[in-house]
Amino acid sequence: MQITFYGVRGSTPSPCEDNRRYGGNTSTVVLERAGADPIVLDLGTGLRVWAATQPLDGTFRATALVTHIHWDHVQGLPFFAPIDRVGAALDVYAPEQTEGPLDEVFGDFMRPPYFPVHYTELRGDIRFHGVSDTDFEIGSAKVKVRPVPHVGPTVGYRVDWEGVSVAYVSDHQAPPDGNTVAESVLELCDGVDLLIHDAQYTDEEFAAKSHWGHCTVGYSVHVAKEAGARRLALFHHDPSHGDLFVDGLEADARRLAAGSGVDDVFAAREGLRLNL
């Protein structure tokens, strides 16, 4: 499996000189295998960067696994040129919303006056599927969906594809005790080859924002340890954290993970490509 990070930032796009190495685009990670349609995790602004690598002749096919529909995880869709072609197709899985069916909810925020066009005006076929706690298959890939504590309906995904496993928990509200881990999260992350996990805050930041739906770098390491994950990618970097700051968080996380059985800990950055 080839895994490419096209957007690793949380909350809002934040391109600037200080963020140049890690990047300023929001959540977009692509899983690929030869001979199969790609699977994209979230539809953040990194989606536009991925678009430059995809066909524009109407042959594009892919599946999107969206954790939740906060802006930073969906705002790349209107700018994804490959789906604005006759014949192209994108299946979008996302948590069911109390406000209505997914297609209607997406249509509510991608329409005038908030955006010049409605998503239905894109010429490709976009199909929405509401999920919450289920398992399904995409070709030979087995997908597990489980609820994840956050703000509003949120899920995480585990993809097992031809012997390789990846868990994606982009936004995760840490508990007040900073120790317990939801069973649903542990199920997603159990023994995975790679865990991509929310690591937005320092301990000091979390103390002031403990109800904002995220967690500390230390808690992300704790989840990886408890689940027996082999590798941990620190993800959803805070917009205010520049490259040097993220370097420091990565070093802290590696110290915390030493001797825990987590073989590798690294801060995800735009353009990083892994072959597992």
SULHUZI-V153940 format. One record per residue. RES is the residue in three letters. BURIAL is 1 if it has 16 or more other ideal C-beta (glycine too) atoms within 10 Angstrom, else 0. Layout:
RES;BURIAL + RES;BURIAL
This chain:
MET;1 + GLN;0 + ILE;1 + THR;1 + PHE;1 + TYR;1 + GLY;1 + VAL;1 + ARG;1 + GLY;1 + SER;1 + THR;0 + PRO;1 + SER;1 + PRO;0 + CYS;0 + GLU;0 + ASP;1 + ASN;1 + ARG;0 + ARG;0 + TYR;1 + GLY;1 + GLY;1 + ASN;1 + THR;1 + SER;1 + THR;1 + VAL;1 + VAL;1 + LEU;1 + GLU;1 + ARG;1 + ALA;0 + GLY;0 + ALA;1 + ASP;1 + PRO;1 + ILE;1 + VAL;1 + LEU;1 + ASP;1 + LEU;1 + GLY;1 + THR;1 + GLY;1 + LEU;1 + ARG;1 + VAL;1 + TRP;1 + ALA;1 + ALA;0 + THR;0 + GLN;1 + PRO;0 + LEU;0 + ASP;0 + GLY;0 + THR;0 + PHE;1 + ARG;1 + ALA;1 + THR;1 + ALA;1 + LEU;1 + VAL;1 + THR;1 + HIS;1 + ILE;1 + HIS;1 + TRP;0 + ASP;1 + HIS;1 + VAL;1 + GLN;1 + GLY;1 + LEU;1 + PRO;1 + PHE;0 + PHE;1 + ALA;1 + PRO;1 + ILE;1 + ASP;1 + ARG;1 + VAL;0 + GLY;0 + ALA;1 + ALA;1 + LEU;1 + ASP;1 + VAL;1 + TYR;1 + ALA;1 + PRO;1 + GLU;0 + GLN;1 + THR;0 + GLU;0 + GLY;0 + PRO;0 + LEU;1 + ASP;1 + GLU;0 + VAL;1 + PHE;1 + GLY;0 + ASP;0 + PHE;0 + MET;1 + ARG;0 + PRO;0 + PRO;0 + TYR;0 + PHE;0 + PRO;0 + VAL;0 + HIS;0 + TYR;1 + THR;0 + GLU;0 + LEU;1 + ARG;0 + GLY;1 + ASP;0 + ILE;1 + ARG;0 + PHE;1 + HIS;1 + GLY;1 + VAL;1 + SER;0 + ASP;0 + THR;0 + ASP;0 + PHE;0 + GLU;0 + ILE;1 + GLY;0 + SER;0 + ALA;1 + LYS;0 + VAL;1 + LYS;1 + VAL;1 + ARG;1 + PRO;1 + VAL;1 + PRO;1 + HIS;1 + VAL;0 + GLY;0 + PRO;1 + THR;1 + VAL;1 + GLY;1 + TYR;1 + ARG;1 + VAL;1 + ASP;1 + TRP;1 + GLU;0 + GLY;0 + VAL;1 + SER;1 + VAL;1 + ALA;1 + TYR;1 + VAL;1 + SER;1 + ASP;1 + HIS;1 + GLN;1 + ALA;1 + PRO;0 + PRO;0 + ASP;0 + GLY;0 + ASN;0 + THR;0 + VAL;1 + ALA;1 + GLU;0 + SER;1 + VAL;1 + LEU;0 + GLU;0 + LEU;1 + CYS;1 + ASP;1 + GLY;0 + VAL;1 + ASP;1 + LEU;1 + LEU;1 + ILE;1 + HIS;1 + ASP;1 + ALA;1 + GLN;1 + TYR;1 + THR;1 + ASP;0 + GLU;0 + GLU;1 + PHE;1 + ALA;0 + ALA;0 + LYS;0 + SER;1 + HIS;0 + TRP;1 + GLY;1 + HIS;1 + CYS;1 + THR;1 + VAL;1 + GLY;1 + TYR;1 + SER;1 + VAL;1 + HIS;1 + VAL;1 + ALA;1 + LYS;1 + GLU;1 + ALA;1 + GLY;0 + ALA;1 + ARG;1 + ARG;1 + LEU;1 + ALA;1 + LEU;1 + PHE;1 + HIS;1 + HIS;1 + ASP;1 + PRO;1 + SER;0 + HIS;1 + GLY;1 + ASP;1 + LEU;0 + PHE;1 + VAL;1 + ASP;0 + GLY;0 + LEU;1 + GLU;1 + ALA;0 + ASP;1 + ALA;1 + ARG;1 + ARG;0 + LEU;1 + ALA;1 + ALA;0 + GLY;0 + SER;1 + GLY;0 + VAL;1 + ASP;0 + ASP;0 + VAL;1 + PHE;0 + ALA;1 + ALA;1 + ARG;1 + GLU;1 + GLY;0 + LEU;1 + ARG;0 + LEU;1 + ASN;0 + LEU;0
